[in-house]
């Protein structure tokens, strides 16, 4: 990691991680379609081919008020699509992409799953993401089976849980998802484990690492700060990452201190991770507005992991 950098929230510090960002030319059409933005990429290897799913949402910003606050219209995030890109395994450039057509899709307020996490079972590509029931019930998760050749996503099942957690993390080689640092959830939507009321939430898939699994998780601090950029926008929240190590029985055992990959946005959300040669390839969205892939040497992670015993040791203060 690079040395700690002053955090935008006065009195806090957070590391900027020394990752290598990939110089990828994303299709121009993704960013020139008026009102639509790509973000929150997930990643998966399928039979030697590297795929990347992207959340593609319509934003309607009527303007900014005199205090700099974004005015959000009633159809903010109102429409979503899922893009599926195939990446060249060597250059990581997009070689093909398509919008997924959702089959037998019904009963949802959203037009596609939000924040899809890709995973593979017996050589078949699946995704799990946020599904918003028509009856205004809490978030559910739905599983889709993806056929890259046909550009289709078939709804397999909707999995409500007894408690609401928006981010379920697939576990490499397992039939379970991480629901929280103390809970797992299976393909029936049944949550097992001790109830969790902390601030750490899911991010990427869990991949095998040392004697357990590794993922990126996030937590949210709630102070406001003004982002100084051409797309000036005020956020009431800020996401930071932690590397998280999990035991074979899917319990959180280690965390790193909080970090970000860049300072472009108040929000960075890591939603995909795979091995790429001797490095890790991570996909994350920033600002709910754009996306980036970055590669990381896994040897830099292990020395930063700390035994997870007390969540408060790791979290940035969220006082207003």
C-alpha positions as CSV (number, residue, x, y, z in Angstrom):
1,X,0.0,0.0,0.0
2,X,0.9,3.6,-0.4
3,X,1.3,5.6,2.8
4,X,-1.9,6.7,4.5
5,X,-3.5,9.7,2.9
6,X,-5.7,12.3,4.6
7,X,-9.3,11.2,4.5
8,X,-11.9,13.7,3.2
9,X,-13.6,13.3,6.6
10,X,-11.7,15.5,9.0
11,X,-9.7,13.5,11.5
12,X,-9.7,10.2,9.7
13,X,-7.1,8.5,7.5
14,X,-7.5,5.7,5.0
15,X,-4.9,4.0,2.7
16,X,-4.8,4.4,-1.0
17,X,-4.0,0.9,-2.3
18,X,-1.1,0.5,-4.7
19,X,-2.9,-1.3,-7.4
20,X,-2.3,-1.3,-11.2
21,X,-5.3,0.1,-13.0
22,X,-6.0,-1.5,-16.4
23,X,-6.1,0.8,-19.4
24,X,-9.3,-0.6,-20.9
25,X,-11.2,1.0,-23.7
26,X,-14.8,0.4,-22.8
27,X,-17.3,0.6,-25.7
28,X,-18.2,4.3,-26.5
29,X,-21.9,3.4,-26.7
30,X,-22.0,2.6,-23.0
31,X,-21.2,6.2,-22.1
32,X,-22.8,8.2,-24.9
33,X,-26.3,6.8,-24.5
34,X,-28.0,9.7,-22.8
35,X,-28.8,9.2,-19.2
36,X,-27.2,5.7,-18.9
37,X,-24.0,4.8,-17.1
38,X,-22.1,1.5,-16.6
39,X,-20.7,0.5,-13.2
40,X,-20.2,-2.3,-10.6
41,X,-18.5,-5.0,-12.8
42,X,-18.3,-8.6,-11.8
43,X,-15.9,-11.2,-13.3
44,X,-15.8,-14.9,-14.0
45,X,-13.8,-17.5,-15.9
46,X,-15.9,-19.9,-17.9
47,X,-14.1,-22.7,-19.8
48,X,-11.0,-20.5,-20.4
49,X,-13.0,-17.4,-21.4
50,X,-13.2,-14.3,-19.2
51,X,-16.5,-12.6,-18.8
52,X,-17.5,-9.3,-17.1
53,X,-21.1,-8.4,-16.2
54,X,-21.9,-4.7,-15.8
55,X,-24.8,-2.9,-14.1
56,X,-26.1,-0.4,-16.6
57,X,-28.6,2.1,-15.2
58,X,-30.6,5.1,-16.3
59,X,-30.0,8.2,-14.2
60,X,-32.3,11.2,-14.3
61,X,-30.7,14.2,-12.7
62,X,-32.9,17.3,-13.2
63,X,-30.1,19.5,-11.8
64,X,-28.3,20.7,-8.8
65,X,-29.7,23.0,-6.2
66,X,-28.0,26.1,-4.8
67,X,-26.3,24.1,-2.1
68,X,-24.7,21.7,-4.6
69,X,-27.1,18.9,-3.7
70,X,-28.2,16.7,-6.6
71,X,-31.9,16.8,-7.3
72,X,-33.0,13.2,-7.8
73,X,-36.1,12.6,-10.0
74,X,-38.6,9.9,-9.4
75,X,-37.0,7.6,-12.0
76,X,-33.5,7.8,-10.6
77,X,-32.1,4.3,-10.9
78,X,-35.5,3.5,-12.4
79,X,-34.3,1.4,-15.3
80,X,-31.5,-1.1,-15.4
81,X,-30.0,-3.4,-17.9
82,X,-27.2,-6.1,-17.6
83,X,-24.3,-5.9,-20.0
84,X,-22.1,-8.9,-20.6
85,X,-18.7,-8.3,-22.0
86,X,-16.1,-10.9,-23.0
87,X,-12.5,-9.8,-22.3
88,X,-9.3,-10.8,-24.0
89,X,-7.5,-12.9,-21.3
90,X,-4.2,-11.3,-22.2
91,X,-4.9,-7.7,-22.9
92,X,-8.2,-7.4,-20.9
93,X,-9.7,-5.4,-23.7
94,X,-13.4,-5.9,-24.6
95,X,-13.6,-8.3,-27.6
96,X,-17.4,-8.7,-27.6
97,X,-20.4,-7.5,-25.6
98,X,-24.2,-7.7,-25.5
99,X,-27.2,-6.6,-23.5
100,X,-28.7,-9.6,-21.8
101,X,-32.3,-10.4,-22.6
102,X,-34.1,-11.5,-19.5
103,X,-36.4,-14.5,-20.0
104,X,-39.5,-15.4,-17.9
105,X,-38.9,-12.1,-16.0
106,X,-41.8,-11.1,-13.8
107,X,-42.8,-9.8,-10.4
108,X,-40.1,-7.2,-10.1
109,X,-40.1,-3.4,-9.9
110,X,-36.7,-3.3,-11.6
111,X,-36.1,-4.2,-15.2
112,X,-33.0,-6.3,-14.6
113,X,-31.0,-7.6,-11.6
114,X,-28.9,-4.9,-9.9
115,X,-25.3,-5.5,-9.0
116,X,-25.0,-9.0,-10.4
117,X,-22.2,-11.2,-9.0
118,X,-21.1,-13.9,-11.5
119,X,-20.3,-17.5,-10.5
120,X,-19.9,-20.8,-12.3
121,X,-21.4,-24.2,-11.6
122,X,-20.3,-27.2,-13.7
123,X,-19.2,-24.9,-16.5
124,X,-22.4,-22.9,-16.6
125,X,-22.4,-19.2,-15.9
126,X,-24.8,-17.9,-13.3
127,X,-25.4,-14.6,-11.6
128,X,-27.1,-13.5,-8.4
129,X,-28.3,-9.9,-7.8
130,X,-30.8,-7.6,-6.3
131,X,-34.5,-8.2,-7.1
132,X,-37.2,-5.7,-6.0
133,X,-40.6,-7.4,-5.6
134,X,-43.6,-5.6,-6.9
135,X,-45.3,-5.6,-3.4
136,X,-42.6,-3.3,-2.0
137,X,-41.3,-6.2,0.1
138,X,-37.6,-5.9,1.2
139,X,-34.8,-6.7,-1.2
140,X,-34.7,-10.2,-2.4
141,X,-32.0,-11.9,-4.4
142,X,-32.6,-13.7,-7.7
143,X,-30.5,-16.2,-9.6
144,X,-30.1,-16.1,-13.3
145,X,-28.6,-18.6,-15.7
146,X,-26.6,-16.8,-18.4
147,X,-26.1,-18.1,-21.9
148,X,-23.4,-15.9,-23.5
149,X,-24.0,-17.3,-27.0
150,X,-27.7,-16.5,-27.0
151,X,-27.3,-13.3,-24.9
152,X,-30.0,-14.4,-22.5
153,X,-30.5,-14.5,-18.8
154,X,-33.1,-17.0,-17.6
155,X,-34.6,-16.3,-14.2
156,X,-34.0,-19.5,-12.1
157,X,-35.3,-18.5,-8.7
158,X,-36.1,-15.6,-6.4
159,X,-34.6,-16.1,-2.9
160,X,-36.1,-13.9,-0.2
161,X,-34.3,-14.1,3.2
162,X,-35.6,-13.7,6.7
163,X,-33.5,-10.6,7.1
164,X,-32.6,-8.0,4.5
165,X,-29.0,-8.0,3.2
166,X,-28.6,-6.5,-0.3
167,X,-25.1,-8.0,-1.1
168,X,-24.8,-11.8,-1.2
169,X,-21.3,-13.0,-2.1
170,X,-20.9,-16.3,-4.1
171,X,-18.2,-18.7,-2.7
172,X,-15.9,-20.4,-5.2
173,X,-16.7,-24.1,-5.5
174,X,-19.5,-24.0,-2.9
175,X,-23.3,-24.1,-3.0
176,X,-23.6,-21.3,-0.4
177,X,-23.3,-17.5,-0.3
178,X,-21.9,-15.2,2.3
179,X,-24.8,-13.2,3.8
180,X,-22.8,-11.4,6.5
181,X,-19.6,-11.9,8.5
182,X,-21.5,-14.3,10.8
183,X,-24.1,-15.8,8.4
184,X,-24.4,-17.9,5.3
185,X,-27.3,-18.4,2.9
186,X,-28.1,-21.3,0.7
187,X,-29.9,-21.8,-2.6
188,X,-33.3,-21.9,-0.8
189,X,-32.7,-18.4,0.7
190,X,-32.3,-19.9,4.2
191,X,-30.0,-17.9,6.4
192,X,-27.9,-19.7,8.9
193,X,-25.7,-18.3,11.7
194,X,-25.8,-15.7,14.4
195,X,-27.7,-12.5,13.5
196,X,-25.3,-9.7,12.4
197,X,-25.9,-6.0,13.1
198,X,-22.5,-4.6,12.1
199,X,-21.4,-2.3,9.3
200,X,-19.4,-4.7,7.1
201,X,-21.2,-5.8,4.0
202,X,-20.5,-8.0,1.0
203,X,-18.6,-7.1,-2.2
204,X,-16.8,-9.5,-4.4
205,X,-17.1,-13.3,-4.7
206,X,-15.0,-15.4,-2.3
207,X,-12.0,-17.1,-4.0
208,X,-9.7,-19.7,-2.6
209,X,-6.8,-18.2,-0.8
210,X,-4.2,-19.8,1.5
211,X,-6.1,-22.0,3.9
212,X,-9.5,-20.4,3.3
213,X,-11.0,-17.7,1.1
214,X,-10.5,-14.1,0.2
215,X,-12.9,-11.3,-0.8
216,X,-13.3,-7.6,-0.8
217,X,-15.9,-6.2,1.5
218,X,-17.1,-2.7,2.2
219,X,-18.5,-0.5,4.9
220,X,-20.2,2.8,4.7
221,X,-19.3,6.0,6.6
222,X,-22.0,8.6,6.6
223,X,-20.4,12.0,6.7
224,X,-20.8,14.4,3.8
225,X,-18.1,15.9,1.7
226,X,-18.1,17.8,-1.6
227,X,-16.4,16.0,-4.4
228,X,-14.2,18.4,-6.3
229,X,-14.5,17.3,-9.9
230,X,-16.1,18.3,-13.2
231,X,-19.1,16.2,-12.2
232,X,-19.6,18.0,-8.9
233,X,-21.9,16.1,-6.7
234,X,-22.6,15.8,-3.0
235,X,-22.8,12.4,-1.3
236,X,-24.2,11.6,2.1
237,X,-22.1,8.5,2.3
238,X,-18.6,7.1,1.5
239,X,-17.6,3.5,0.9
240,X,-14.3,2.1,1.8
241,X,-12.9,-1.4,1.2
242,X,-11.3,-4.1,3.4
243,X,-9.6,-7.3,2.2
244,X,-11.4,-10.1,4.1
245,X,-10.1,-13.6,4.8
246,X,-12.6,-16.3,5.6
247,X,-12.2,-19.8,7.1
248,X,-13.2,-23.0,5.3
249,X,-16.4,-22.9,7.4
250,X,-17.1,-19.4,6.0
251,X,-16.4,-17.3,9.1
252,X,-14.6,-14.0,8.8
253,X,-11.2,-14.4,10.5
254,X,-9.1,-11.5,9.2
255,X,-9.5,-7.9,7.9
256,X,-7.2,-5.3,6.6
257,X,-7.4,-1.6,7.6
258,X,-9.8,0.4,5.3
259,X,-8.6,1.6,1.9
260,X,-9.7,3.0,-1.4
261,X,-8.3,2.5,-4.9
262,X,-8.5,6.1,-6.0
263,X,-9.9,9.5,-4.9
264,X,-12.2,10.1,-7.8
265,X,-15.4,9.4,-6.0
266,X,-17.1,9.1,-2.6
267,X,-18.3,5.6,-3.6
268,X,-16.2,2.7,-4.7
269,X,-17.9,-0.6,-4.7
270,X,-15.9,-3.8,-5.6
271,X,-18.2,-6.4,-7.1
272,X,-16.0,-8.9,-8.9
273,X,-12.7,-10.7,-8.4
274,X,-10.9,-13.6,-10.2
275,X,-7.4,-14.9,-10.4
276,X,-5.5,-13.6,-13.5
277,X,-2.2,-15.4,-13.8
278,X,-0.2,-14.8,-10.6
279,X,-2.3,-11.7,-9.8
280,X,-5.8,-10.9,-8.7
281,X,-8.1,-9.0,-11.1
282,X,-10.7,-6.8,-9.3
283,X,-13.6,-5.0,-10.8
284,X,-15.2,-2.0,-9.1
285,X,-17.6,0.8,-9.8
286,X,-17.0,4.3,-8.6
287,X,-19.5,7.1,-8.0
288,X,-22.4,4.9,-9.2
289,X,-21.2,6.4,-12.5
290,X,-18.2,4.4,-14.0
291,X,-16.2,1.3,-13.7
292,X,-12.5,0.2,-13.5
293,X,-10.5,-3.0,-13.5
294,X,-7.3,-3.3,-11.5
295,X,-4.7,-6.0,-10.8
296,X,-3.1,-6.7,-7.5
297,X,-0.3,-8.9,-6.3
298,X,-1.8,-11.2,-3.7
299,X,1.5,-11.3,-1.8
300,X,0.8,-7.7,-0.8
301,X,-2.4,-8.6,1.0
302,X,-1.3,-11.2,3.5
303,X,1.0,-8.9,5.6
304,X,-1.9,-6.4,5.9
305,X,-4.4,-8.9,7.3
306,X,-5.2,-8.6,11.0
307,X,-7.0,-11.1,13.2
308,X,-10.7,-10.1,13.2
309,X,-11.8,-9.9,16.9
310,X,-13.5,-6.5,17.3
311,X,-15.2,-4.8,14.4
312,X,-14.8,-1.3,15.9
313,X,-11.0,-1.6,15.4
314,X,-11.4,-1.6,11.7
315,X,-14.2,0.9,11.0
316,X,-13.9,4.6,10.2
317,X,-16.0,6.7,12.5
318,X,-19.4,7.4,11.0
319,X,-20.4,10.3,13.3
320,X,-21.9,13.2,11.4
